[in-house]
Amino acid sequence: MKICKVEKTLVSTNRIRDLGHRPLLVVQEKAGGPRTVAVDAVGCVPGDWVIVVGSSAAREAAGDKSYPSDATIVGIIDYWEEQ
């Protein structure tokens, strides 16, 4: 699991069928670090600090082991100060 900050919503109208219509968000683990696209399974908004899982846990958290995701948001952190 990783702690990331939600930067913004990613709009992608042309998707493969298996992606469905789940919301996609751009998250960043630390300021200036690489960005990742994550499936939003909990209803986040930009600015939220979140818990992101990867690999097979990301697919299961998105609702299906065959779901094509390497990162899924599974929780919103109530309070977090960036270090």
N, C-alpha and C positions, 0 to 999 in steps of 0.2 A: 504494500500500500504506500501511496505517496500523498503528501499534502501539497495542494496546488491552489492557485488563485484563478478564478474565472475571469478571463479578459473580455470576451464578447461571444455573441451568438454567431455561428457559422451557417450561412444560408446555402443550401445545395439542393436545388429543385430536381436536377437530373441525377438519380441514384440507381444503383442496382436494386432489384426487387427485395432482396433479403434485408436491406437496410431499413426498409419501411419508412415511417414518418417520425421516428424518434428524434428528439431535438439533439443537435450537435453543438458543442461549445468549444471554444479555444481556451485552453488552460496553460498555465506556466508554473513550473515548480519553484523557480526563484527569479527575481528581477534580472533581466538580461539573459536568462537561460533560454533553452529551446522551448518552442511551443508544441503543444500536442492537441490533437482533436479528440474529444471524449464524448461519449454518449451520456446524456443527462437522464438518469433514472429517478431523480428525486425532485426536480423543479428548482434549479438554481437560477441566480441572476448575476450579471457582471458585478464583480467586486466581492462575491462570496469566496471564502476559503472552504475548500472541499477535500474529501477523501476520495482518491482515485485508485481503483484496482486495475491490474493488467492481466494479460495472458488469458488462460482459460477462465479465471475468476471474472474477468471483464465480460466474457461471452455469457456466462451464467447469470451475472448480475443484470445484463441487458435483457434477459428473459428466455434465452435459448442457447444451448451449447453450440449450435451451428451459426449463431449470429456473428457477422464479420466485424468484430470490434477488438482492438487491442487495449482500449482504455474506456472505463465506465465509471461515472461518478456515483458513489454509493452513499454519501453522507455530506451534510453541510455542517461545518464546524461553527459552533456558537460563538467562540471567541478565540482569536489567534493573532499574535503579534509577529510580523515578519522579523527574522533575525538578521 
